[in-house]
Amino acid sequence: MAISMQSSKGQSSGDTNRFEGDPGTYVFALKEIIIDEGSDFDDKTKTFPQARLVWEDQDGDTFSDSFVRIPLGFRLNDKAKWTNRLSALVGRPLTDDDAARVSIDLGPDIQSYDDLAAAVGEVTDSGRKAFLKVLALDFDGESLFGRAAQLTLGVNAKGYNTCAAAGASPMPTSGGKKKKAPVATGETEPLMTAPSAPPARRNPSGDADYGY
């Protein structure tokens, strides 16, 4: 059973980032979401479920959008990085009235936020913390996987692309002379159009295998 978002009333197994670009705004489609256990920057004893959103551009390069904290109780907090990403995919800022329209499927054994926190806090036979894939993320029954959004990326001190908490935005509305938004092969068409994205540079590192 999918979990509905509520109104406002970690380290992954490997680096999937194969996108390298100069600071700027790029168009990506959401490919998958991995959830593991994160911790507070100052107090590592404070842990919580965090997501890594994997985005894919028109060339098939992936950007790993990490450290996206899942809001406590799946609340749709408008200041949260998670809500910013969902709003960008839906196409407008989400409100409390939209909360029940967003649902996430994490598998049959996870029916609440507490279930999720317990699951990612477990240690696997290999000695690593558990992590899992999001099976479905829907708005009004329609999947958000494969939808496109604009991500404004910077570059950190280590030379990696990063996206700020409010760094995702919806695709522009139709009407202007815009190019069609690129989406990953085999994914659903976006609902809106987008300007052309700056060219991306490739990084040959491979994807990691995932599993709970």
Helices and strands as residue ranges (DSSP letters): E 3-4, E 19-20, E 24-39, E 47-56, E 62-69, G 72-74, H 81-90, G 96-101, E 102-105, H 113-121, E 132-133, E 136-139, E 142-143, E 148-155, E 161-169, E 201-202
